[in-house]
């Protein structure tokens, strides 16, 4: 995950250019599509903008490994998102990680519209 290309657009909106490379993004989509095909994940509509949510594959997932991705890629992305959110608000990442259990999406989900 790339947290180096941080562009602050407003006080509370930051763009991280190339947070995930196009190559990694394409591989992640393949992994999620494979799981959807197998029925091990399903995309469920959430409340806005034609967005969908699903659980994520666990660490050491065979389809993640088959795509040549790090076996812990989804955990790494979660940790990088925590660091990014903390950076936007200039707060300790621990504070952000403490918020996660109280969110509706939880720690192992992703929004399809964000891919």
C-alpha positions in Angstrom: 0.0 0.0 0.0 1.3 3.4 -1.0 0.8 6.1 1.6 3.5 8.3 0.1 1.5 10.1 -2.6 -0.8 12.0 -0.2 -2.7 14.9 -1.7 -4.9 16.9 0.7 -7.9 18.2 -1.2 -9.7 19.7 1.8 -9.3 19.7 5.5 -10.8 16.2 5.8 -10.4 14.7 2.3 -7.1 13.2 1.2 -6.3 11.4 -2.0 -3.6 8.7 -1.9 -2.6 8.3 -5.5 -1.8 4.6 -6.3 -2.8 3.4 -2.9 -3.0 0.0 -4.6 -1.2 -0.5 -7.9 -3.3 -1.3 -11.0 -1.7 -4.8 -11.0 -2.6 -5.6 -7.4 -6.1 -4.1 -7.8 -6.7 -6.4 -10.9 -5.5 -9.4 -8.9 -7.8 -8.6 -5.9 -10.8 -8.3 -8.3 -9.9 -11.8 -9.7 -9.7 -13.2 -6.2 -13.1 -11.7 -5.2 -14.7 -12.8 -8.4 -13.4 -16.3 -7.9 -14.9 -16.4 -4.4 -18.2 -15.0 -5.7 -18.2 -17.7 -8.4 -17.7 -20.4 -5.8 -20.3 -18.9 -3.5 -17.9 -18.4 -0.6 -18.7 -14.6 -0.6 -21.7 -12.7 -1.9 -22.2 -9.1 -2.6 -25.0 -7.6 -0.6 -26.4 -4.1 -1.5 -25.9 -1.4 1.1 -27.9 1.8 1.5 -26.5 4.1 -1.1 -25.1 4.7 -4.7 -25.4 1.2 -6.0 -22.7 0.0 -3.6 -22.3 -3.5 -2.4 -20.5 -5.0 0.6 -19.1 -8.4 1.3 -16.8 -10.2 3.8 -13.2 -10.7 2.7 -11.1 -13.8 2.3 -9.1 -14.7 5.4 -5.3 -14.6 5.6 -3.6 -17.5 3.7 -6.5 -17.9 1.3 -5.6 -20.3 -1.5 -7.0 -17.9 -4.3 -5.0 -15.0 -2.9 -1.9 -17.1 -3.0 -2.7 -18.4 -6.5 -2.8 -14.8 -7.8 0.7 -14.2 -6.4 -0.5 -11.8 -3.7 0.8 -11.6 -0.2 -1.1 -14.2 1.9 -2.1 -11.4 4.3 -3.0 -8.8 1.6 -6.5 -8.0 3.0 -5.1 -7.6 6.6 -2.3 -5.4 5.2 -4.9 -3.2 3.3 -7.0 -2.9 6.5 -3.9 -1.8 8.5 -2.9 0.7 5.7 -6.5 2.1 5.7 -6.2 2.7 9.4 -2.9 4.5 9.0 -4.3 6.5 6.1 -7.4 7.6 8.1 -5.2 8.5 11.1 -2.9 10.5 8.8 -5.8 12.5 7.4 -6.9 13.5 10.9 -3.4 13.7 12.5 -4.4 11.2 15.2 -2.9 8.0 16.5 -3.7 4.9 14.4 -4.7 3.1 17.6 -7.7 5.5 17.9 -8.9 4.6 14.4 -8.4 0.9 15.0 -10.6 1.2 18.2 -13.4 2.6 16.0 -13.6 -0.5 13.7 -15.6 -2.8 16.0 -18.3 -0.1 16.2 -18.7 0.3 12.4 -21.5 -1.5 10.5 -19.0 -3.0 8.0 -16.6 -4.4 10.6 -13.0 -5.5 10.0 -13.4 -8.0 7.2 -15.6 -6.3 4.7 -15.1 -4.3 1.5 -17.3 -2.1 -0.6 -17.4 -3.2 -4.2 -17.9 0.3 -5.5 -14.4 1.2 -4.0 -12.6 -1.3 -6.3 
